Amino acid sequence: MNEQNNKVLLIEPDPDIAEEYRSLLSSWGLGADRAANHLQGLSRMEDGTFDVVLVSMEPGGIEGSEFCKLVRRREKTRNKAYTGLVLLGENRHLDAIVNRCSGADDFLIKPFLQAEMKWRVLNCCDKVVKLRQLRDYLHRTPEDNRFGTNRLHLFLKQIVKRTIRISSRLSILLIDLKGFELAEIGYGPVTLLNLEEYVLDHLCRFLRSDDQVGRLGKGRYCVLAADLQLSGLQRLKDRMEGELSNSLSREYGYLDIELGLHGLTVTLDFDFSSDLETPVAALVEWLLNWADGQREVEGLNPVVLTTDGLCLS
């Protein structure tokens, strides 16, 4: 967990205690803001996102447990990001903390050790990161994995970075709808736009969560996949060849379009500590040239990406 990225809101009416806690949070690498009471805290949460809120049980317009219930209700009804809630109280608050079902993630009863506070706060930060990642994953749509030529460079750079991070190869599956332009002349652009949406929707069904698919040109598309070796690319091609070809024949057989599938498994060979822009730009240029018919590739090919471009390995 990268602690420096976490932001904490401290709701504490006593300014001296608040300053003590804020100093501790800062020493642990956490950004720390303070609200003097719970209503002010709710207002601060409207203005910005916090990973964790340390909530005093002392009443400040409302009581700490009620504050937590309001936060959880807002998250549910307004589709807001999950926030970790840690209640701060004394022994006399213990019954209320345990029995009021406030929705808090954790609590600290004074007096507590600095080490205990640090462990609970950082543990809550870690929990929030994982819950938000899970929420983002569950709310993903096929469109989140799509790109156009205007975002090809950005998506390729992300894939290259991930490939470097996991010390692997990346694979690119090239999809060619042969006969696309003739079909457009015969049946009009609307029919072919519907065909493209149909193809992109079907391609998304073959993707892993981190794979991406995009349109490179008329009737030409590609799938970008980190950590996919040549054997895996072959399996993806075989599946797609059968299922997508059958679907196209069934739904758009009258267009006389033939599906062509080719691919590259790319080994990265350049100084990873240097700027990635040059090799990524070279790969973008190659893909756009292929989409324009200036490059040809048959079957599946292992290649090497250098700062000078793609080379057959």
N, C-alpha and C positions, 0 to 999 in steps of 0.2 A: 504494500500500500504506500502511495506517495502522500505523506502527511501534509506537505506544503500546499496541496491542492484543496484541502478541506477548510471549510469556513464554519465557524461556530458563533451562535448568538447566545449571549448570557443575559438571562432575565434575573436581575438581582437588585432589590431596592436599596440596599446598603452600599454606598459608593466605595467605602474602604474595602469591604469584602469583594466587591466587583473588581476593583483594581488589582487586588491580590490574585483572583482567579484569572483575570485577563493576562496578567504577567506570566502566570504558569502556562496558560494555553499558548501564548506566543513563544515561550521557551521550548515547547514541544513541536514547534513548526506549524501551528494552527493559526489561521486568521481569526481574530476575536473581536466582535462588536458587542456593545452593551445596550440593553433596554432597561429603563428604571422600573417598569411594571409590565404586567401581562398584556394590557391593551396596547401599550406602546410596542410590545413585542409582536403582536399580531399585525400592527401597521408596518413594522420593519420587514416582516415576512411577505407582505404584499409588494413591497418595493424591491425585494431581492431574494435570492435563493440561498438557504443555509443548509449545510449537511446535517448538523446537530444543533439542538437548542438545549441549553442547560436551564431548567425551569425551577425557580424558587417556589416552594410550597406556601410561602407567606402571601397572604392576599394582597393583590395590587389592582384593585378594581374587580378582579375575579381571582379565584383560588387556583393553585397549580394544576390540580387534577382536572378542573373544568377547562382550563386552558388547553390541556392535551386533547380533551374530547373535541373542542372546537377545531383544533388543527386537523385531527383525523376526519372530521366531518367535511371540512373544506377540501381536503385531498380527494375525498370520495365524490363530492358533488361538483367540484370545479376541475377535476382531472389534473390536480397539481402533483408535482414531484414529491416522492416520499421524503420526509424529514425525520431524522432520529431525535427522540425526546428522552432526556435524562432528568428525572426529578431530584431536586436537592431539598432535603428536609431534616427534621430532628426526630428524636424518638417519639414525640407526641404526634407526629404526622404518619407514623408507620402504618397504623390501621387504615387510614384514608388511602395511602399509597397502594396498599396490598388489596384492599377490598372494593375500591370504587371503579375498577375496570376502566382506567383512564385512557388506555392506549399507549402509555409510556413504554419505552424499550428497556429502561433500566432506572435505577435510583441509587442515590448516595445518602447515607444517614450521617450527619455530623456528630462527633468529629471523625473525619476520615483521613487516611494517609494520602499524601500527594501521589504516591505510587498507585494507590487504588483508583484515585480519580483519573490518572493518566490512562491506566489499563481500560477502565470502563468507557472513557470518552473515545479513545482510539478504536476500541472494539466496536463501538456504536458506529463510528465513521466507516469502518470496514464493512459492517452489515449494510449500511445505507448504499454504499457503492455497489455491492452485489445485488441488492433488491432493485436498484435503478437499472442495472444492466439486464436483469431478468425482465423487468417491466418493458424496457425498450425492445428486447427480443420478442416478447409476446405480442407487442403492438406493431411489429414490422409488417409491411405489406410488400408484395412483389415489386412495387414501384421503387422501394428503397434500394433495391439491388440493380436498378437500371441507370444507364447513362446515355447521353447523346454525344456527338462529336465535340460539342462545346465543353464537356466534362471528362472527355477521354483521358487527357493528360493528368487530371486530378485523380481519377480512379486508378490509373496505371501506377501513379506514384505511390498510392496507398498499398497496392498489391506488392510492388517492389519492396517497400519498407517492411511489410509483413514477411515477405520471403527472406529478406536479410535477417530479420529478427529470429526466425525459426531455422535458419541455415538450411534452406531447402531449394527447390526449383519452383518456378511458376509455369503454368500451362495456359495456352490460348487456343480455344476451339473456334475455328472460322466456319461460319455458316453462310452458304451461298444459295440463294433461290434462283436457279437458272431459268431464264425465260421471264423474269420479272418485268423488264421494260416492255417486252412485246405484249404481255398481259395487260399492262397499264394502258397501252395504246388501244387495245381491243375492248377493255371493260371499264376504263376510267379510273381516276385517282382515288375516288371514294372506296371502290372495291378493294384496291390495293392497300389503302390505309387500314381497312378492316382486316385484311390478310396479315399485315405487319403486326397489329395488336394481337391477333390470334397466335402468331408465331412467338412473339415476345412472352405472352402469357404461358404458352407451353414450355418455352425454354426455362422460365423461372421454376417450373416444377422439377427440373433436373438439378437445380442448384443446391449446394450446401449453403449454410447461413452466411458465410463470408465471400461466396462467389458472386460475381457481378456479370450482367449481360447488357449489351448496348448495340445500338444501330450505328454502323460505320458509313453506310451509303444505301442507295436504292437496292433492296433485296440482299444486302450483305450485313452480317452481324457477327459479334464475337462474344465468347464467354471467357472471362478472366478468372483464373483459379490459382491461388497460392497453395503450395504444398501438395501439388498433384504431379506425380511422376508420369512417364510415358505410358506405363501399363494402365494407370488410372485414367489417363486421357483416352486410351483405346477403349476401355470399358464404357466411358461416358459417350464416346462416339457411337459405339455399337448399340447402346440403349436408345440414343436419340435417333439413330438411323432407322431403327425399327418403329418406334412409337410415333415420332414426329412425321415420318414419311407416310405411315398409315393414316394419321389424322389429317394431313394435307390432302391425301388422295380422297378421303371420305368427304371432307368439307369443301375443298377447293379443287377438286379434280378437273373441273371444266376449264381451269386456267392453264393446264398443261405445264405446270411448273415442276422442275426436277430439283430435288434436294442434294446439294453437294456439301460434304463435311471434310474439312482438313484441319490440321493443327500443328502447333509448335510447343515443344517443351523446352523452356528457356533456362540455361545456366547463366548466372550473373558473374561476369568477370571484369570487375573494375574496382577501384579503390573506394570501399564503402564509407571511408571517413570524408571523402570529398563530396562535392555537390552532386545530387542525383539528377539534376535537370538535364544534363547532356545525354546520358544513356536513355532516360525516359523519353526525351524529345525524339531521339533516333528511333525508338520503338513506335512511338505515335506516328511518325512520318511513314514508317514501313507499313503499318496497318492501314493508314489512309490511302497510301499508294496501292495497296492490295484492293481496297474497296473501289478505287477508280480504275482497276484493271491494269495498272502499271506493274504489278508484281504478281507472280503466279506461284502457287505451291500445290503439291499433290500429296495426299496421304498425311501421315503424321511424321514430323521431323524434329530431331533433337538439334537445338541451335544454341549459340552462345551470344549473349548481349554484352558488348563492350561499349566504350565511349564513342567508337566509330560506327556502331550499328550492329545489325544481326549478321552472324557468320554461321554457316553450317558446321556442326561439330564433328 
